[in-house]
């Protein structure tokens, strides 16, 4: 009997040691895992019972997701701090987008101001994904859960080029929203948007996926213009990546950073923007694909910053009208404007004039098709590009390179040479135009010469240019100083098109 007791005690002690050792090893291992690996561990222990994709009953999906979507409240410290940074442009369209983003309004804040948005818990140890514009320049970030628990969050990383940010709170055992696969999302599929719109508590709305790969020109920091048919991928600058999932699920101010999920309760996108004349829901919402978000989050955790690889080309998006003007037979794909010395495309033998038609075997219809795919990779990764040259299709494997690997010569062209390259002439805005668009100044494009940059990127006659390289443009002399402020050989234009829509675009100052 005594021997049995000793044996039993030995077994219990051995088991406790084994369990303790395993937990210690598990805790250390979890710290090195990616967000997706942590989720696999979490959902192995916490299996989901959410309904199938074909079920139009949203009750189970909503119940599974809402605990993991949080309310984010931010505080900005008065006149010296701005939610979007810098000074106001006076552009009514920019103010409208700032209102949607949830940042404090106006140019002169004498008292601390507050704003709010949403976020999604992606690991039970406190990682939360949201939009960059929700937390940018915030002095304090508070995260409030559906059970009213509140935590102060710190920023792990922000990326204006994808409008994503990763936060961390000191907590464990948090509810988690399961990551899905945005590549599998189909147009017409039912989806739910979950967030905290218009200062309301947790709100769930339903709709369908209206489109994929949408580029709407809303990201401010480094951006290619989608409306006018031009696109660019500059190796010397981290261009904005827009390949949104479009949905008609109701999204409003405060939804930014919230979840777009399928009927299985899986996260397929991070809600980021709406298209609206008023700043309120008008039937068009846009979410950042979760597969892009996965890569950005893991970069923040592993490297502290986004590791972005580049093909090493600048390009122009083709359509029927542009191809006709350029005398090309192809009406889709990306026309290579230049190949960067030392880049992956140059090493693979690509040349100016090639038309990129496929990426990893998938047909390219817009710049977003290439940019999102490349945005999910890092320097050293390979991408298969198919392109047309002299009417024949070729295929090459391109090794992506980072900024520090590229041998990009600094521009030595004079301001006069750059100015001539624009291929445009200007006249001052009239008093009537100032009143109509509520602007203080600007220059009207009176001519756009074929072959010039303005013409190549679709800046039409009648467009009002309000700023170049973030420098206000009120008279001809302002252009020289603005061009001299070009960074990394890139030009940023802000203005208003002849139809009254906003123009925001960034393109390379390349021949």
Secondary structure, DSSP 8 states (H G I E B T S, - for coil): -HHHHHHHHHHHHHHHHHHHHHHHHHHHHHHTS-HHHHHHHHHHHS------TT----HHHHHHHHTTEEEEEEEE-GGG--SS-S-----HHHHHHHHHHT---SS---S-EEEEEEEEE-STTSEEEE-HHHHTT-SEEEEE-TTS-EEE-EEEEEETTTTEEEEE-S-SS----EE--GGG--TT-EEEEEE-GGG-SSEEEEEEEEEEEE--S---SS---STTS-----TTS------EEEE-S---TT-TT-EEEETTSEEEEEEEEE--SSSS--S-EEEEEHHHHHHHHHHHHHHSS----B--EEEEE--HHHHHHHT-S--SSEEEEEE-TTSHHHHTT--TT-EEEEETTEE--SHHHHHHHHHT--TT-EEEEEEEETTEEEEEEEE-B-GGG---------HHHHHHHH-EEEEE--HHHHHHHT-S--EEEEEE-TTSHHHHTT--TT-EEEEETTEE--STHHHHHHHHT-BTTEEEEEEE-TTS-EEEEEEE---
